[in-house]
């Protein structure tokens, strides 16, 4: 009766919640990056493209964004992160260090950049590199479902392209793809890109439509490097994507529709509106996540239905019988936080809320202390990827492993537990 008559106000948990948020925020910003490493995700996902540099040639025309830009301390700020190697103006060649040179129409720039830097530049519609290179790709502005792809090729031994300058190969005419940059291991390219004579083993960075890139697999003159193809976003679909994403998040956050319905509707709209095609959307399904979710649901359902979870909870709490209310509250919180990383937070809340009220009654203390322990502990789903849906969502894109959640999430759970164990007895006066 006590349980059914008790109601929790909307803002009753706010004072303690603000304290927990403050402590957790400090940990997330200042401690967690040191545990998992700030560059760990980047190293996992971009190790193959982080170090190798390509030479790109840019020809400035009237109205280009780089016209009028000045070199500063030997660098060109407009091409942040890239290295300006040579500036050719008429018959004059400028080499580093560049001393206060103002770029003008007709200048030719030779820039060294990694694939990641080039890819990031091409995904920004207003970046000078994007404005220079994208118009050169055949049919880049045509409508259709075929997306723009960035890929790497190796000039094959015995290739007809070997010993020929880039413009003599007819590569763009034959394949529909455009050579953005060339990488040669033995030496830095010092001549006009289209005049450089290719050699077997040279790596070419090319851009083109999906169908054209796929057709390169049958090209005997080049070898398409496996896993090197990567899509570039379609700028014209950016605004619809933002609107669909915002609508999905808002409808789920406000409770207007269930989160599952909002997610399915949002994903469907992404495909129907042309932001993604079916093939792109299907690549978002990770088999590992489905297997983990299925196993976790089966385990949590078995624990819940069989009464195993309740048995574990009552037996462990029995060990602390006779201790001070503060000790029991702390133990209760920790147990709930551990269980929520095995079961879902909803199942944990359903399981522990009656126990919380019964414990408070037996100890003659404010039941709100134990109920809030369930509220906060059931949401301490930081230590396993199966603990909450968003953990699974970021697992694959972030290249996280199970141990990453354990390493970063366990200290956060301990920190929240200790904070609540100190603050709650003081706040509720026991």
Secondary structure as GFF3:
##gff-version 3
##sequence-region A 1 430
A	DSSP	alpha_helix	2	5	.	.	.	ID=ss1
A	DSSP	alpha_helix	14	27	.	.	.	ID=ss2
A	DSSP	pi_helix	28	32	.	.	.	ID=ss3
A	DSSP	alpha_helix	33	36	.	.	.	ID=ss4
A	DSSP	alpha_helix	40	46	.	.	.	ID=ss5
A	DSSP	beta_strand	53	59	.	.	.	ID=ss6
A	DSSP	beta_strand	71	72	.	.	.	ID=ss7
A	DSSP	beta_strand	75	76	.	.	.	ID=ss8
A	DSSP	three_ten_helix	77	79	.	.	.	ID=ss9
A	DSSP	beta_strand	83	89	.	.	.	ID=ss10
A	DSSP	beta_strand	92	95	.	.	.	ID=ss11
A	DSSP	beta_strand	108	114	.	.	.	ID=ss12
A	DSSP	alpha_helix	115	122	.	.	.	ID=ss13
A	DSSP	alpha_helix	128	133	.	.	.	ID=ss14
A	DSSP	three_ten_helix	134	136	.	.	.	ID=ss15
A	DSSP	beta_strand	148	155	.	.	.	ID=ss16
A	DSSP	three_ten_helix	166	168	.	.	.	ID=ss17
A	DSSP	alpha_helix	171	175	.	.	.	ID=ss18
A	DSSP	beta_strand	178	183	.	.	.	ID=ss19
A	DSSP	three_ten_helix	193	195	.	.	.	ID=ss20
A	DSSP	beta_strand	203	209	.	.	.	ID=ss21
A	DSSP	alpha_helix	210	215	.	.	.	ID=ss22
A	DSSP	three_ten_helix	216	218	.	.	.	ID=ss23
A	DSSP	beta_strand	222	224	.	.	.	ID=ss24
A	DSSP	beta_strand	230	232	.	.	.	ID=ss25
A	DSSP	three_ten_helix	235	237	.	.	.	ID=ss26
A	DSSP	alpha_helix	238	253	.	.	.	ID=ss27
A	DSSP	alpha_helix	259	272	.	.	.	ID=ss28
A	DSSP	alpha_helix	278	282	.	.	.	ID=ss29
A	DSSP	alpha_helix	287	306	.	.	.	ID=ss30
A	DSSP	alpha_helix	308	318	.	.	.	ID=ss31
A	DSSP	alpha_helix	325	340	.	.	.	ID=ss32
A	DSSP	alpha_helix	345	363	.	.	.	ID=ss33
A	DSSP	alpha_helix	367	377	.	.	.	ID=ss34
A	DSSP	alpha_helix	389	397	.	.	.	ID=ss35
A	DSSP	alpha_helix	402	428	.	.	.	ID=ss36
###
